[in-house]
Amino acid sequence: MGFETWVREFTANAERRSEEPEPQWSAASPLPGALIRSLQRFQAGEDGDGANLIRKSVDAGDATYLAAVRLFVAEEQNHARLLKQLLLSTGEAVIEGHWTDRVFVAVRRALGLRLELMTLMVAEVVALRYYRVVRDGTADPLLTDVAARILVDEQTHVPFHTQRLREGWEGRSRPVRAAVAAGWWVLLLGAVAVVAYGHGAALRLLGVGRLRFIGDTATLFRGVVREVLFAPAEGVRPATPTVEAERPAALSMLRRPSRRLRRWAVIGLVVVGLAVALYPPAHFWGPRPYRHPDGLFGVTRGDFEDDILPHYQVSLPCDVDGLRYSNAEDVTGPMGELYLYFTTSQGCLDRILEGWAAVPAEPPTMAPTDAGFPLRAATIPDTIGWRFDAPSYQVYRREGDVVTGNVVAVRDGKRLTVYLLARYAW
């Protein structure tokens, strides 16, 4: 089967979208912060002109496939538009990008068409599970509508790419395809682990745990791998995988010989090793507590985003990396100190400071040895271990009846390293 069918289907989808009314943007209501941050990252991932994919499709020399790719890119751009309008309607901003998206794009652009599509397929399968979670897990009518519209498109993207990849790997020996499958699984499991842990708070709000998200996505992906690399060529359009359809096959794997289990165990170890090597733990695991002064584990009472940050009136409305924290008294009660460390852009820091009502100190730039420098290393608990070795820092202060505190920041290339100390009723 050629790609004429896909051109007709994508064209019909475009006509359907042009005829159906827009979502009820005026009915937007505030969404939880964790969900906003998650949607911002997916919007940044959907946003792009697809020029690199289109250029490689031109080089492939198939005019019909190229037309289908252009229509596919237009659907992805419409997804970015829908998510952007959703965020703006709720009073939130879009972000310029996220480190995960930058890594993903760099990997895709470094490869040829076939390997770029394999990388893109990983994103499509993750998106297929993510938007279903959003559609089914929220009670917000507008968010449900937007997620449902995107999901309808995503359900055609997977079989579209499957057909092209299937043709690309036809004729290769089974050992070669097995090696490709192993590498593809490494990429998928690494990517879905990063998404699950980076978006864990949002997934929890939507009723799906991290491990379940990883397991369901892997189940979907198993069907894709089989269709692309191991299914006999029958000229039949590949089906979009579903968790329900794939689960019996996934369970049957457990009954196969132990040799296969050992093989997958080795692949799993490789995935974990690559994930830890490629992504610093602060990114991979999300916000991490510092070791508590009274023990080895930084366990705090209450959720970091839902309890601790609101207690100290701190909001993180944009992306920060390498986030570490400590609620020094291990409580979110009537008194306490919150230590935050992260890296971010100047624009994001400005938004955080504005939301926290922090203003430049006097003077706004200080050396760690200056008398007015608010965070002296000698006063920082050893378990947190902040050190201030730069010649000067940007300094900010917050004053209030309940929550006070200080922020110091230093530029490191294009990013800022930020230290925030908040005090409650201190």
DRENDO-1510 file (C-alpha; in Angstrom, 1 decimal, always signed):
<recs>
REC; n; res; u; v; w
REC; 1; MET; +0.0; +0.0; +0.0 .
REC; 2; GLY; +1.4; +3.4; -1.0 .
REC; 3; PHE; +1.0; +6.7; +0.9 .
REC; 4; GLU; -1.9; +8.0; -1.2 .
REC; 5; THR; -4.3; +6.7; +1.5 .
REC; 6; TRP; -2.4; +8.7; +4.2 .
REC; 7; VAL; -2.6; +11.9; +2.0 .
REC; 8; ARG; -6.4; +11.4; +1.8 .
REC; 9; GLU; -6.8; +10.7; +5.5 .
REC; 10; PHE; -4.7; +13.6; +6.6 .
REC; 11; THR; -6.5; +15.9; +4.2 .
REC; 12; ALA; -9.9; +14.7; +5.5 .
REC; 13; ASN; -8.6; +15.4; +9.0 .
REC; 14; ALA; -7.7; +18.9; +8.1 .
REC; 15; GLU; -11.1; +19.5; +6.5 .
REC; 16; ARG; -12.8; +18.1; +9.6 .
REC; 17; ARG; -10.8; +20.4; +11.9 .
REC; 18; SER; -11.7; +23.4; +9.7 .
REC; 19; GLU; -15.4; +22.7; +10.0 .
REC; 20; GLU; -15.6; +21.9; +13.7 .
REC; 21; PRO; -15.8; +24.7; +16.3 .
REC; 22; GLU; -12.9; +25.7; +18.4 .
REC; 23; PRO; -12.8; +24.6; +22.0 .
REC; 24; GLN; -14.6; +26.8; +24.5 .
REC; 25; TRP; -11.5; +28.9; +25.4 .
REC; 26; SER; -13.7; +31.3; +27.4 .
REC; 27; ALA; -14.6; +28.5; +29.7 .
REC; 28; ALA; -11.1; +28.0; +30.9 .
REC; 29; SER; -10.4; +27.6; +34.6 .
REC; 30; PRO; -7.2; +27.5; +36.6 .
REC; 31; LEU; -5.3; +24.2; +36.5 .
REC; 32; PRO; -2.9; +22.8; +39.2 .
REC; 33; GLY; +0.7; +24.0; +38.9 .
REC; 34; ALA; +2.1; +20.5; +38.3 .
REC; 35; LEU; -0.3; +19.9; +35.4 .
REC; 36; ILE; +0.5; +23.4; +33.9 .
REC; 37; ARG; +4.2; +22.6; +33.9 .
REC; 38; SER; +3.6; +19.3; +32.3 .
REC; 39; LEU; +1.5; +20.8; +29.5 .
REC; 40; GLN; +4.1; +23.5; +29.0 .
REC; 41; ARG; +6.7; +20.9; +28.3 .
REC; 42; PHE; +4.5; +18.9; +25.9 .
REC; 43; GLN; +3.6; +22.1; +24.1 .
REC; 44; ALA; +7.2; +23.0; +23.6 .
REC; 45; GLY; +7.8; +19.5; +22.2 .
REC; 46; GLU; +4.9; +19.8; +19.8 .
REC; 47; ASP; +6.0; +23.2; +18.6 .
REC; 48; GLY; +8.3; +23.2; +15.5 .
REC; 49; ASP; +8.3; +23.7; +11.8 .
REC; 50; GLY; +9.3; +20.2; +10.9 .
REC; 51; ALA; +11.8; +21.6; +8.4 .
REC; 52; ASN; +14.4; +18.9; +9.1 .
REC; 53; LEU; +11.9; +16.0; +8.6 .
REC; 54; ILE; +10.5; +17.6; +5.4 .
REC; 55; ARG; +14.0; +18.1; +4.0 .
REC; 56; LYS; +14.9; +14.4; +4.6 .
REC; 57; SER; +11.6; +13.4; +3.1 .
REC; 58; VAL; +12.4; +15.5; +0.0 .
REC; 59; ASP; +15.7; +13.6; -0.3 .
REC; 60; ALA; +13.8; +10.3; -0.1 .
REC; 61; GLY; +12.4; +11.0; -3.6 .
REC; 62; ASP; +8.7; +10.0; -2.9 .
REC; 63; ALA; +6.4; +12.9; -3.7 .
REC; 64; THR; +3.4; +11.2; -2.2 .
REC; 65; TYR; +5.2; +10.4; +1.0 .
REC; 66; LEU; +6.4; +14.0; +1.1 .
REC; 67; ALA; +2.9; +15.3; +0.8 .
REC; 68; ALA; +1.8; +13.1; +3.7 .
REC; 69; VAL; +4.7; +14.3; +5.8 .
REC; 70; ARG; +3.8; +17.9; +5.3 .
REC; 71; LEU; +0.2; +17.2; +6.4 .
REC; 72; PHE; +1.5; +15.3; +9.4 .
REC; 73; VAL; +3.7; +18.3; +10.4 .
REC; 74; ALA; +0.7; +20.5; +10.1 .
REC; 75; GLU; -1.2; +18.3; +12.5 .
REC; 76; GLU; +1.7; +18.5; +15.0 .
REC; 77; GLN; +1.7; +22.3; +14.7 .
REC; 78; ASN; -2.0; +22.3; +15.4 .
REC; 79; HIS; -1.4; +20.4; +18.6 .
REC; 80; ALA; +1.1; +23.0; +19.6 .
REC; 81; ARG; -1.5; +25.7; +18.8 .
REC; 82; LEU; -4.2; +24.0; +20.9 .
REC; 83; LEU; -1.9; +23.6; +23.9 .
REC; 84; LYS; -0.7; +27.1; +23.6 .
REC; 85; GLN; -4.2; +28.5; +23.5 .
REC; 86; LEU; -5.2; +26.3; +26.5 .
REC; 87; LEU; -2.3; +27.6; +28.5 .
REC; 88; LEU; -3.0; +31.3; +27.6 .
REC; 89; SER; -6.7; +30.8; +28.4 .
REC; 90; THR; -5.8; +29.7; +31.9 .
REC; 91; GLY; -3.6; +32.7; +32.4 .
REC; 92; GLU; -0.3; +30.8; +32.0 .
REC; 93; ALA; +2.5; +31.3; +29.5 .
REC; 94; VAL; +4.3; +28.9; +27.1 .
REC; 95; ILE; +7.9; +28.2; +27.6 .
REC; 96; GLU; +10.7; +28.5; +25.0 .
REC; 97; GLY; +11.8; +24.9; +25.4 .
REC; 98; HIS; +12.9; +22.3; +27.8 .
REC; 99; TRP; +16.2; +20.4; +28.1 .
REC; 100; THR; +14.5; +17.1; +27.3 .
REC; 101; ASP; +13.1; +18.5; +24.1 .
REC; 102; ARG; +16.5; +20.0; +23.1 .
REC; 103; VAL; +18.2; +16.6; +23.6 .
REC; 104; PHE; +15.4; +14.8; +21.6 .
REC; 105; VAL; +15.7; +17.2; +18.7 .
REC; 106; ALA; +19.5; +17.0; +18.6 .
REC; 107; VAL; +19.3; +13.2; +18.4 .
REC; 108; ARG; +16.7; +13.3; +15.6 .
REC; 109; ARG; +18.6; +15.8; +13.5 .
REC; 110; ALA; +21.8; +13.9; +13.7 .
REC; 111; LEU; +20.3; +10.9; +12.0 .
REC; 112; GLY; +19.0; +9.9; +8.6 .
REC; 113; LEU; +15.3; +9.7; +7.7 .
REC; 114; ARG; +14.8; +6.1; +8.9 .
REC; 115; LEU; +16.5; +6.6; +12.3 .
REC; 116; GLU; +14.9; +10.0; +12.8 .
REC; 117; LEU; +11.5; +8.3; +12.3 .
REC; 118; MET; +12.4; +5.7; +14.8 .
REC; 119; THR; +13.2; +8.4; +17.3 .
REC; 120; LEU; +10.0; +10.3; +16.4 .
REC; 121; MET; +8.0; +7.1; +16.9 .
REC; 122; VAL; +9.2; +6.9; +20.5 .
REC; 123; ALA; +7.7; +10.4; +21.1 .
REC; 124; GLU; +4.5; +9.4; +19.3 .
REC; 125; VAL; +4.0; +6.3; +21.5 .
REC; 126; VAL; +4.7; +8.3; +24.7 .
REC; 127; ALA; +2.3; +11.0; +23.5 .
REC; 128; LEU; -0.4; +8.4; +22.7 .
REC; 129; ARG; -0.4; +7.3; +26.3 .
REC; 130; TYR; +0.1; +10.7; +27.8 .
REC; 131; TYR; -2.9; +12.4; +26.0 .
REC; 132; ARG; -5.1; +9.4; +26.9 .
REC; 133; VAL; -4.2; +9.9; +30.6 .
REC; 134; VAL; -5.0; +13.6; +30.3 .
REC; 135; ARG; -8.3; +13.0; +28.5 .
REC; 136; ASP; -9.4; +10.3; +31.0 .
REC; 137; GLY; -8.0; +11.7; +34.2 .
REC; 138; THR; -9.2; +15.3; +34.3 .
REC; 139; ALA; -12.6; +16.7; +35.3 .
REC; 140; ASP; -11.9; +20.0; +33.5 .
REC; 141; PRO; -14.1; +20.0; +30.3 .
REC; 142; LEU; -11.8; +22.3; +28.3 .
REC; 143; LEU; -8.7; +20.2; +29.0 .
REC; 144; THR; -10.6; +17.0; +28.2 .
REC; 145; ASP; -11.7; +18.5; +24.9 .
REC; 146; VAL; -8.2; +19.6; +23.9 .
REC; 147; ALA; -6.6; +16.2; +24.9 .
REC; 148; ALA; -9.3; +14.3; +23.0 .
REC; 149; ARG; -8.7; +16.3; +19.8 .
REC; 150; ILE; -5.0; +15.7; +20.0 .
REC; 151; LEU; -5.4; +12.0; +20.8 .
REC; 152; VAL; -7.6; +11.4; +17.7 .
REC; 153; ASP; -4.7; +12.7; +15.5 .
REC; 154; GLU; -2.0; +10.8; +17.5 .
REC; 155; GLN; -3.9; +7.5; +16.8 .
REC; 156; THR; -3.2; +7.9; +13.1 .
REC; 157; HIS; +0.4; +9.1; +13.5 .
REC; 158; VAL; +1.7; +5.8; +14.9 .
REC; 159; PRO; +0.5; +3.5; +12.0 .
REC; 160; PHE; +1.6; +6.2; +9.5 .
REC; 161; HIS; +5.2; +6.0; +10.7 .
REC; 162; THR; +4.9; +2.3; +11.1 .
REC; 163; GLN; +4.3; +1.8; +7.4 .
REC; 164; ARG; +7.3; +3.8; +6.4 .
REC; 165; LEU; +9.6; +2.2; +8.9 .
REC; 166; ARG; +8.4; -1.3; +8.0 .
REC; 167; GLU; +9.3; -0.6; +4.3 .
REC; 168; GLY; +12.7; +0.7; +5.4 .
REC; 169; TRP; +13.6; -2.4; +7.3 .
REC; 170; GLU; +12.3; -5.0; +4.8 .
REC; 171; GLY; +14.9; -7.3; +3.5 .
REC; 172; ARG; +17.2; -7.0; +6.5 .
REC; 173; SER; +18.3; -10.2; +8.2 .
REC; 174; ARG; +16.6; -11.2; +11.5 .
REC; 175; PRO; +19.8; -10.7; +13.6 .
REC; 176; VAL; +20.1; -7.1; +12.3 .
REC; 177; ARG; +16.4; -6.4; +13.1 .
REC; 178; ALA; +16.9; -8.0; +16.5 .
REC; 179; ALA; +19.8; -5.7; +17.2 .
REC; 180; VAL; +17.8; -2.7; +16.0 .
REC; 181; ALA; +14.9; -3.7; +18.2 .
REC; 182; ALA; +17.2; -3.9; +21.3 .
REC; 183; GLY; +18.5; -0.4; +20.6 .
REC; 184; TRP; +15.0; +0.9; +20.0 .
REC; 185; TRP; +13.8; -0.5; +23.3 .
REC; 186; VAL; +16.7; +1.2; +25.1 .
REC; 187; LEU; +15.7; +4.5; +23.6 .
REC; 188; LEU; +12.0; +4.0; +24.4 .
REC; 189; LEU; +12.6; +2.9; +28.0 .
REC; 190; GLY; +15.0; +5.7; +28.7 .
REC; 191; ALA; +12.6; +8.3; +27.2 .
REC; 192; VAL; +9.5; +7.1; +29.0 .
REC; 193; ALA; +11.4; +6.9; +32.3 .
REC; 194; VAL; +12.5; +10.5; +32.0 .
REC; 195; VAL; +8.9; +11.5; +31.1 .
REC; 196; ALA; +7.4; +9.5; +33.9 .
REC; 197; TYR; +9.6; +11.0; +36.6 .
REC; 198; GLY; +9.7; +14.5; +35.1 .
REC; 199; HIS; +5.9; +14.6; +34.9 .
REC; 200; GLY; +5.2; +12.4; +37.9 .
REC; 201; ALA; +3.3; +15.0; +39.9 .
REC; 202; ALA; +1.0; +15.7; +37.0 .
REC; 203; LEU; +0.5; +12.0; +36.3 .
REC; 204; ARG; -0.4; +11.4; +40.0 .
REC; 205; LEU; -3.0; +14.2; +39.7 .
REC; 206; LEU; -4.5; +12.4; +36.7 .
REC; 207; GLY; -4.7; +9.1; +38.6 .
REC; 208; VAL; -1.8; +7.2; +37.0 .
REC; 209; GLY; +1.4; +6.3; +38.8 .
REC; 210; ARG; +4.9; +6.5; +37.3 .
REC; 211; LEU; +5.4; +2.8; +37.0 .
REC; 212; ARG; +2.0; +2.2; +35.5 .
REC; 213; PHE; +2.7; +4.9; +32.9 .
REC; 214; ILE; +6.0; +3.3; +32.0 .
REC; 215; GLY; +4.4; -0.2; +31.8 .
REC; 216; ASP; +1.5; +0.9; +29.7 .
REC; 217; THR; +3.7; +2.8; +27.3 .
REC; 218; ALA; +6.1; -0.2; +26.9 .
REC; 219; THR; +3.1; -2.4; +26.2 .
REC; 220; LEU; +2.0; -0.1; +23.4 .
REC; 221; PHE; +5.6; +0.1; +22.1 .
REC; 222; ARG; +5.9; -3.7; +21.9 .
REC; 223; GLY; +3.2; -3.8; +19.3 .
REC; 224; VAL; +5.0; -1.1; +17.3 .
REC; 225; VAL; +8.3; -3.0; +17.4 .
REC; 226; ARG; +6.5; -6.2; +16.2 .
REC; 227; GLU; +4.8; -4.4; +13.4 .
REC; 228; VAL; +7.9; -2.6; +12.1 .
REC; 229; LEU; +10.5; -5.3; +12.5 .
REC; 230; PHE; +9.0; -8.7; +12.8 .
REC; 231; ALA; +5.5; -8.9; +11.3 .
REC; 232; PRO; +5.3; -10.4; +7.8 .
REC; 233; ALA; +4.7; -8.0; +4.9 .
REC; 234; GLU; +1.1; -8.4; +4.0 .
REC; 235; GLY; +0.2; -5.0; +2.5 .
REC; 236; VAL; -2.2; -4.4; +5.4 .
REC; 237; ARG; -2.3; -1.0; +7.1 .
REC; 238; PRO; -0.8; -1.3; +10.6 .
REC; 239; ALA; -3.2; -0.8; +13.5 .
REC; 240; THR; -2.7; +1.7; +16.3 .
REC; 241; PRO; -1.6; -0.3; +19.3 .
REC; 242; THR; -3.8; -0.3; +22.4 .
REC; 243; VAL; -2.9; -1.3; +26.0 .
REC; 244; GLU; -5.8; -3.7; +26.1 .
REC; 245; ALA; -4.9; -5.4; +22.9 .
REC; 246; GLU; -1.2; -5.8; +23.8 .
REC; 247; ARG; -1.6; -6.9; +27.4 .
REC; 248; PRO; -2.3; -10.6; +26.8 .
REC; 249; ALA; +0.7; -10.8; +24.5 .
REC; 250; ALA; +2.8; -9.1; +27.1 .
REC; 251; LEU; +1.7; -11.5; +29.8 .
REC; 252; SER; +2.5; -14.5; +27.6 .
REC; 253; MET; +6.2; -13.3; +27.5 .
REC; 254; LEU; +6.4; -14.2; +31.2 .
REC; 255; ARG; +5.8; -17.9; +30.3 .
REC; 256; ARG; +8.6; -18.1; +27.7 .
REC; 257; PRO; +12.0; -19.6; +28.4 .
REC; 258; SER; +14.2; -18.1; +31.0 .
REC; 259; ARG; +16.7; -17.2; +28.3 .
REC; 260; ARG; +14.5; -14.5; +27.1 .
REC; 261; LEU; +14.0; -13.2; +30.6 .
REC; 262; ARG; +17.7; -13.0; +31.1 .
REC; 263; ARG; +18.1; -11.2; +27.8 .
REC; 264; TRP; +15.5; -8.6; +28.8 .
REC; 265; ALA; +17.1; -8.3; +32.2 .
REC; 266; VAL; +20.4; -7.4; +30.5 .
REC; 267; ILE; +18.6; -4.8; +28.3 .
REC; 268; GLY; +17.0; -3.3; +31.4 .
REC; 269; LEU; +20.4; -2.9; +33.1 .
REC; 270; VAL; +21.7; -1.2; +30.0 .
REC; 271; VAL; +18.7; +1.2; +30.0 .
REC; 272; VAL; +19.3; +2.1; +33.6 .
REC; 273; GLY; +23.0; +2.6; +33.0 .
REC; 274; LEU; +22.4; +4.8; +29.9 .
REC; 275; ALA; +19.7; +6.8; +31.7 .
REC; 276; VAL; +21.9; +7.6; +34.6 .
REC; 277; ALA; +24.8; +8.4; +32.3 .
REC; 278; LEU; +22.9; +10.6; +30.0 .
REC; 279; TYR; +20.7; +12.4; +32.5 .
REC; 280; PRO; +22.0; +13.8; +35.8 .
REC; 281; PRO; +20.1; +12.3; +38.7 .
REC; 282; ALA; +18.6; +15.7; +39.5 .
REC; 283; HIS; +16.9; +15.6; +36.1 .
REC; 284; PHE; +16.1; +11.9; +36.0 .
REC; 285; TRP; +14.4; +11.7; +39.4 .
REC; 286; GLY; +13.0; +15.2; +39.5 .
REC; 287; PRO; +13.1; +17.3; +42.7 .
REC; 288; ARG; +15.4; +15.6; +45.3 .
REC; 289; PRO; +15.5; +16.3; +49.0 .
REC; 290; TYR; +18.9; +17.0; +50.7 .
REC; 291; ARG; +19.9; +14.5; +53.3 .
REC; 292; HIS; +18.0; +15.4; +56.5 .
REC; 293; PRO; +20.3; +16.6; +59.4 .
REC; 294; ASP; +18.9; +13.9; +61.7 .
REC; 295; GLY; +19.2; +10.9; +59.3 .
REC; 296; LEU; +20.2; +9.5; +56.0 .
REC; 297; PHE; +16.9; +10.1; +54.2 .
REC; 298; GLY; +15.4; +13.5; +53.2 .
REC; 299; VAL; +11.9; +12.5; +53.9 .
REC; 300; THR; +9.5; +15.4; +54.6 .
REC; 301; ARG; +5.9; +15.4; +55.6 .
REC; 302; GLY; +3.7; +16.5; +52.8 .
REC; 303; ASP; +4.2; +16.7; +49.0 .
REC; 304; PHE; +6.9; +19.1; +47.8 .
REC; 305; GLU; +4.7; +20.8; +45.2 .
REC; 306; ASP; +1.3; +20.5; +46.9 .
REC; 307; ASP; +2.3; +21.2; +50.5 .
REC; 308; ILE; +5.8; +22.5; +51.0 .
REC; 309; LEU; +6.1; +25.2; +48.3 .
REC; 310; PRO; +2.6; +26.7; +49.1 .
REC; 311; HIS; +3.5; +26.8; +52.8 .
REC; 312; TYR; +6.4; +29.1; +52.0 .
REC; 313; GLN; +4.4; +30.9; +49.3 .
REC; 314; VAL; +6.9; +29.9; +46.6 .
REC; 315; SER; +5.8; +29.2; +43.1 .
REC; 316; LEU; +7.9; +27.7; +40.3 .
REC; 317; PRO; +5.8; +28.7; +37.2 .
REC; 318; CYS; +8.6; +27.8; +34.7 .
REC; 319; ASP; +11.2; +25.2; +34.1 .
REC; 320; VAL; +14.1; +24.8; +36.5 .
REC; 321; ASP; +16.8; +22.1; +36.4 .
REC; 322; GLY; +18.7; +20.2; +39.1 .
REC; 323; LEU; +16.2; +21.1; +41.8 .
REC; 324; ARG; +17.3; +20.2; +45.3 .
REC; 325; TYR; +15.4; +21.2; +48.5 .
REC; 326; SER; +15.3; +20.8; +52.2 .
REC; 327; ASN; +12.5; +21.7; +54.7 .
REC; 328; ALA; +15.0; +21.9; +57.5 .
REC; 329; GLU; +12.7; +21.1; +60.4 .
REC; 330; ASP; +11.1; +18.2; +58.5 .
REC; 331; VAL; +7.7; +19.9; +59.0 .
REC; 332; THR; +5.4; +22.2; +57.2 .
REC; 333; GLY; +4.0; +23.5; +60.4 .
REC; 334; PRO; +4.0; +26.9; +62.1 .
REC; 335; MET; +7.7; +27.5; +61.7 .
REC; 336; GLY; +10.4; +26.3; +59.4 .
REC; 337; GLU; +13.1; +27.0; +56.8 .
REC; 338; LEU; +13.0; +26.0; +53.1 .
REC; 339; TYR; +16.3; +25.7; +51.2 .
REC; 340; LEU; +16.0; +25.6; +47.4 .
REC; 341; TYR; +18.7; +25.1; +44.8 .
REC; 342; PHE; +18.3; +25.0; +41.1 .
REC; 343; THR; +19.5; +26.4; +37.7 .
REC; 344; THR; +17.3; +28.4; +35.3 .
REC; 345; SER; +17.2; +31.2; +32.9 .
REC; 346; GLN; +17.1; +34.9; +33.8 .
REC; 347; GLY; +13.5; +35.2; +32.5 .
REC; 348; CYS; +12.3; +32.3; +34.6 .
REC; 349; LEU; +14.1; +33.7; +37.7 .
REC; 350; ASP; +12.4; +37.0; +37.1 .
REC; 351; ARG; +9.0; +35.3; +37.1 .
REC; 352; ILE; +9.8; +33.3; +40.3 .
REC; 353; LEU; +11.0; +36.5; +42.1 .
REC; 354; GLU; +7.9; +38.4; +41.0 .
REC; 355; GLY; +5.6; +35.7; +42.2 .
REC; 356; TRP; +7.4; +35.6; +45.6 .
REC; 357; ALA; +7.4; +39.4; +45.9 .
REC; 358; ALA; +11.2; +39.4; +46.2 .
REC; 359; VAL; +13.0; +42.6; +45.2 .
REC; 360; PRO; +16.7; +43.5; +44.6 .
REC; 361; ALA; +18.7; +44.0; +47.8 .
REC; 362; GLU; +20.7; +47.1; +48.5 .
REC; 363; PRO; +23.2; +46.9; +46.9 .
REC; 364; PRO; +21.8; +44.4; +44.3 .
REC; 365; THR; +25.2; +42.8; +43.7 .
REC; 366; MET; +27.4; +41.6; +46.6 .
REC; 367; ALA; +30.5; +39.5; +47.2 .
REC; 368; PRO; +30.2; +36.6; +49.7 .
REC; 369; THR; +32.5; +38.4; +52.0 .
REC; 370; ASP; +30.4; +41.6; +52.1 .
REC; 371; ALA; +28.7; +42.4; +55.5 .
REC; 372; GLY; +25.2; +42.4; +53.9 .
REC; 373; PHE; +25.5; +39.1; +52.1 .
REC; 374; PRO; +22.5; +37.2; +53.4 .
REC; 375; LEU; +23.6; +33.5; +53.0 .
REC; 376; ARG; +26.9; +32.9; +54.7 .
REC; 377; ALA; +28.3; +29.5; +54.1 .
REC; 378; ALA; +29.0; +29.1; +57.8 .
REC; 379; THR; +25.3; +29.3; +58.6 .
REC; 380; ILE; +24.2; +26.7; +56.0 .
REC; 381; PRO; +23.7; +23.1; +57.4 .
REC; 382; ASP; +26.5; +20.8; +56.5 .
REC; 383; THR; +23.9; +18.4; +55.0 .
REC; 384; ILE; +23.0; +21.0; +52.4 .
REC; 385; GLY; +26.6; +22.2; +51.8 .
REC; 386; TRP; +26.0; +25.4; +49.8 .
REC; 387; ARG; +29.3; +27.1; +49.0 .
REC; 388; PHE; +29.6; +30.6; +47.6 .
REC; 389; ASP; +32.9; +30.8; +45.7 .
REC; 390; ALA; +32.1; +33.3; +42.9 .
REC; 391; PRO; +33.3; +36.9; +43.1 .
REC; 392; SER; +29.8; +38.4; +43.2 .
REC; 393; TYR; +26.2; +37.4; +43.3 .
REC; 394; GLN; +22.8; +38.9; +42.5 .
REC; 395; VAL; +21.0; +39.3; +45.8 .
REC; 396; TYR; +17.2; +39.6; +46.4 .
REC; 397; ARG; +15.1; +39.8; +49.6 .
REC; 398; ARG; +11.5; +39.2; +50.5 .
REC; 399; GLU; +9.9; +40.8; +53.5 .
REC; 400; GLY; +6.5; +39.9; +54.9 .
REC; 401; ASP; +4.5; +39.2; +58.1 .
REC; 402; VAL; +4.7; +35.5; +57.8 .
REC; 403; VAL; +7.2; +34.4; +55.1 .
REC; 404; THR; +10.6; +36.2; +54.7 .
REC; 405; GLY; +13.7; +35.1; +52.9 .
REC; 406; ASN; +16.6; +35.8; +50.5 .
REC; 407; VAL; +17.7; +34.7; +47.0 .
REC; 408; VAL; +21.2; +34.8; +45.6 .
REC; 409; ALA; +22.1; +33.9; +42.0 .
REC; 410; VAL; +25.2; +33.7; +39.9 .
REC; 411; ARG; +25.5; +33.4; +36.2 .
REC; 412; ASP; +27.0; +30.2; +34.8 .
REC; 413; GLY; +27.1; +30.5; +31.0 .
REC; 414; LYS; +23.6; +31.1; +29.8 .
REC; 415; ARG; +22.0; +29.8; +33.0 .
REC; 416; LEU; +21.8; +31.1; +36.5 .
REC; 417; THR; +22.6; +29.0; +39.6 .
REC; 418; VAL; +20.0; +30.0; +42.3 .
REC; 419; TYR; +20.0; +29.6; +46.1 .
REC; 420; LEU; +16.7; +30.5; +47.8 .
REC; 421; LEU; +16.2; +30.4; +51.6 .
REC; 422; ALA; +12.6; +31.0; +52.8 .
REC; 423; ARG; +11.7; +31.4; +56.5 .
REC; 424; TYR; +8.2; +30.9; +57.9 .
REC; 425; ALA; +7.3; +32.9; +60.9 .
REC; 426; TRP; +11.0; +33.2; +61.7 .
</recs>
